[in-house]
Amino acid sequence: MTPTLLLASAQAGSADAEAVEQARAALAAAGECEHVVTATPDELDAALQRAGRRRVVVAGGDGSLHLVVEHLRRRGELADADLALVPLGTGNDLARALGVPLDPVEAARLALHGQPTPLDLVVDDAGGIAVNAVHLGVGAEAAQKAARLKPRLGPLAYPIGAVAAGFRAQGTRLRVEVDGDVVADGRHRVLMVGIANGPGIGGGTPLHPQAVPDDGLLDVMVSTATGWVSRVGFGAALKAGEHLASPHVRSARGREVVVTGGPVEVNSDGELGDECVDRRTWRVERHAWRLVRP
């Protein structure tokens, strides 16, 4: 018997609400399950306040999981929390990387019977976090455009948003350092920077296919494909997972990433920041939280 707290967003559509109910029924059939729908940060904090030792099951995508992890970390409770995921997002990139079932009933059964395992966390110097990936530049702009389209187009919003963002992208002069080594020196425009904990973004686009969410390292990709022809080529190669071989792309692995220049937009786990930044540092906290996975 595994007592659970099932957290869902009040913004869920009718299809998601049906999937949440399927997950709730599967959880309740095996033991005590409290289902809480939250609409504000205060409501989420109140739910987590009474979670106790119960397993917290998040019904949502990377953004929903991001929010719960962020709140638990702020409360000083992340290290002791056992989390599970019922993937209901548009992309579900971390779930795909970890092999978490996309079917809500199968995911609920895994939440009940699986063992929480440690995962890394990306933390920045402004207090932000990412469970899956951070991207800057055209990737963040594409995600912003896709967010407006997701309610109508679902996963198709990602490629359409990418095309719309890439059409006029000029890039930004950025300096990128990974563990002190210079990956981009700031003299040339950068189209996109990707900082990967998990391998994919945008519903399966392989940002950095070799990224592993529990190895204590960040996988960094920098694209300088700012010309029209090179932008088109980069977009096609990125979708196919072949972009790391491009002469316009450099990659590195490390524990700390410093980006200066810009200002540039930043997207963490699909969540666009409130402002553009001209300097930010990200580092990895190894095995900072636990999630049930197969």
Secondary structure, 3 states (H helix, E strand, C coil): CCCEEEEEECCCCHHHHHHHHHHHHHHHCCCCEEEEEECCHHHHHHHHHCCCCCEEEEEECHHHHHHHHHHHHHCCCHHHCCEEEEECCCCCHHHHHHCCCCCHHHHHHHHHHCCEEEEEEEEECCCCEECCEEEEEHHHHHHHHHHHHHHHHHHHHHHHHHHHHHHCCCCEEEEEEECCEEEEEEEEEECEEEEECCCEECCCEECCCCCCCCCCCEEEEEECCCCHHHHHHHHHHHHHCCHHHCCCEEEEEECEEEEEEEEECEEECCEECCCCEEEEEEEEEEEEEEEECC
